[in-house]
Amino acid sequence: MSGTVQERAVKTREAILRAASELFDEYGYSGASISKIMRRAEVTAGAMYFHFASKSDLAHAVMIEQGDGLEMPPGEDGLQRLIDITLYLASELQSNSQLRAGVRLAIEQGAWGVQDDSAYRYWIDTFAEQLRAAKIGGQLLPGVDEKELAWLLVSSYSGAQLVSDISVGRADLHYRVTTLWRYLLPGIATPAVKPRLIFTARCDQAA
């Protein structure tokens, strides 16, 4: 495959994923047909099936690539950066169709015959990396297991964003994430580091 042809193929795949993300976000798996996705992406059936063998194959790609393209907040690894990341994700969940679609498909995957926790494991690993740095830096209380805590945080975050979405379309998600941290930090953060942690992202008040 020549360079030009390969570049065109990459752009076509990106267009399909972008269109699929928008439609899966809007309508879920069942409501986003292949024909709608092809029209939105402006591609032929041949181009569609060259890249994705089926609708479920396409949905799986959207689900597992949900974090692609995100630019995580900079800073020293540890608790503060993890807080920044969770608030950044709250903002992205309010506007980023690729992330929103990936999250929705992860929740709905049973409806299309899939049981794959790789999307959740991606975020668990991402959070655990920051928690390991926090542990090394003496920011975590003795006995806190960073892997268990990462699993708990991702599970709690997933539930919070889901309830926020159902209730108010995620309009209060910054507030809910901040509240989650407010109750979680006393059980995990050392007394020395806790007063230094800040929540600089916009924090909407609950309606």
C-alpha positions in Angstrom: 0.0 0.0 0.0 1.5 3.3 -1.1 1.9 6.3 1.3 -1.0 8.2 -0.3 -3.3 5.2 -0.3 -2.4 4.4 3.3 -3.0 8.0 4.4 -6.4 7.9 2.7 -7.3 4.7 4.4 -6.3 6.2 7.8 -8.5 9.2 7.2 -11.4 7.0 6.0 -11.2 4.9 9.2 -11.1 8.1 11.3 -14.1 9.5 9.5 -16.0 6.2 10.1 -15.1 6.2 13.8 -16.0 9.8 14.2 -19.4 9.3 12.6 -20.0 6.1 14.6 -19.1 7.8 17.8 -21.5 10.6 17.2 -24.4 8.2 16.4 -23.6 5.7 19.1 -23.5 8.6 21.5 -26.9 10.0 20.3 -28.8 6.7 19.7 -26.9 3.9 21.4 -25.9 0.7 19.7 -29.4 -0.4 18.6 -30.3 3.0 17.2 -27.2 3.6 15.2 -27.4 1.6 12.0 -24.6 0.9 9.6 -26.4 2.9 6.9 -26.7 5.9 9.1 -23.0 5.7 10.0 -22.0 5.4 6.3 -24.2 8.5 5.4 -22.7 10.5 8.3 -19.1 9.5 7.4 -19.8 9.9 3.7 -18.3 6.5 2.8 -19.3 3.6 0.7 -20.2 0.1 1.9 -17.0 -1.1 0.5 -15.0 1.4 2.5 -17.0 0.6 5.6 -16.4 -3.2 5.4 -12.8 -2.8 4.4 -12.1 -1.4 7.9 -14.8 -3.0 10.0 -16.3 -6.5 9.4 -19.6 -5.7 11.2 -21.5 -3.2 13.3 -20.4 -5.0 16.5 -16.8 -4.8 15.2 -17.1 -1.1 14.8 -18.8 -0.6 18.1 -16.0 -2.6 19.8 -13.4 -0.3 18.2 -15.2 2.8 19.4 -15.5 1.3 22.9 -11.8 0.4 23.3 -10.5 3.5 21.6 -12.5 5.9 23.7 -9.5 7.4 25.4 -7.6 8.0 22.1 -6.9 11.7 21.5 -7.4 12.8 25.0 -4.7 15.2 26.3 -4.4 14.5 30.0 -3.6 17.5 32.3 0.2 17.9 32.8 1.9 18.0 36.2 3.7 15.8 38.6 2.3 12.3 38.9 0.4 11.7 42.2 -2.9 12.6 43.9 -3.2 16.1 42.5 -2.7 15.0 38.9 -5.2 12.2 39.4 -7.8 14.7 40.7 -7.0 16.9 37.7 -7.5 14.0 35.3 -10.9 13.0 36.8 -12.1 16.6 36.5 -10.8 16.8 33.0 -12.7 13.7 32.1 -15.8 15.2 33.6 -15.4 18.1 31.1 -14.8 15.7 28.2 -17.8 13.6 29.1 -19.9 16.8 28.6 -18.7 17.4 25.1 -16.5 14.7 23.6 -18.7 12.3 21.5 -15.9 9.7 21.1 -15.4 9.4 24.9 -19.2 9.5 25.5 -19.9 6.9 22.9 -17.2 4.6 24.3 -18.6 4.9 27.8 -22.2 4.3 26.6 -21.1 1.2 24.6 -19.2 -0.2 27.5 -22.4 0.0 29.6 -24.6 -1.4 26.8 -22.3 -4.1 25.5 -24.5 -6.9 26.8 -27.1 -5.8 24.2 -24.7 -6.6 21.4 -23.3 -9.8 22.7 -20.0 -8.6 24.2 -18.5 -9.0 27.6 -15.2 -7.0 27.5 -13.8 -5.1 30.5 -10.8 -3.7 28.6 -12.1 -0.2 28.5 -12.5 -0.2 32.3 -9.1 -1.8 32.8 -7.6 1.0 30.7 -8.9 3.6 33.2 -8.0 1.4 36.2 -4.4 1.2 34.9 -4.4 4.9 34.2 -5.6 5.8 37.7 -3.3 3.1 39.4 -0.3 4.7 37.7 -1.1 8.0 39.5 -1.8 6.3 42.8 1.5 4.4 42.6 3.3 7.7 42.3 1.3 9.0 45.2 2.3 6.1 47.3 5.9 6.5 46.4 5.7 10.2 47.3 4.2 9.4 50.7 0.8 10.9 49.8 -1.3 7.8 50.7 -2.1 6.5 54.2 -0.5 3.2 55.3 -2.4 0.2 54.1 -3.9 1.8 51.0 -3.5 -0.6 48.1 -3.3 1.4 44.9 -4.7 -1.3 42.6 -7.8 -1.8 44.9 -8.2 1.9 45.2 -8.0 2.4 41.4 -10.7 -0.3 40.9 -12.9 1.4 43.5 -12.4 4.9 42.0 -13.2 3.8 38.5 -16.3 1.9 39.6 -17.5 4.9 41.7 -16.7 7.4 38.9 -18.5 5.2 36.4 -21.6 5.1 38.6 -21.5 8.8 39.3 -21.3 9.8 35.7 -24.1 7.4 34.8 -26.5 8.8 37.4 -25.5 12.3 36.5 -26.2 11.6 32.8 -29.6 10.1 33.5 -30.5 12.9 36.0 -29.2 16.0 34.3 -27.3 15.1 31.2 -24.0 15.3 33.1 -24.5 19.0 33.8 -23.5 18.5 37.5 -20.7 16.0 36.9 -17.9 18.3 38.1 -19.8 18.8 41.4 -20.4 15.0 41.7 -16.7 14.1 41.0 -15.6 16.7 43.6 -18.0 15.3 46.1 -16.7 11.8 45.5 -13.2 13.0 46.3 -14.4 15.0 49.3 -15.6 11.8 50.9 -12.8 9.6 49.6 -9.8 11.6 50.5 -10.0 11.4 54.3 -9.7 7.6 54.0 -6.7 7.6 51.6 -4.6 10.8 51.8 -2.1 11.7 54.5 -2.9 14.7 56.7 0.1 16.5 55.3 -1.0 16.3 51.6 -4.8 16.6 51.9 -4.9 20.4 52.6 -2.6 21.0 49.5 -5.0 19.3 47.1 -7.0 21.7 45.0 -10.0 21.4 42.6 -9.2 24.0 39.9 -11.7 22.8 37.3 -15.1 24.3 37.2 -17.3 22.8 39.8 -21.1 23.1 39.1 -23.4 23.1 42.0 -26.0 20.4 42.2 -29.4 21.6 40.9 
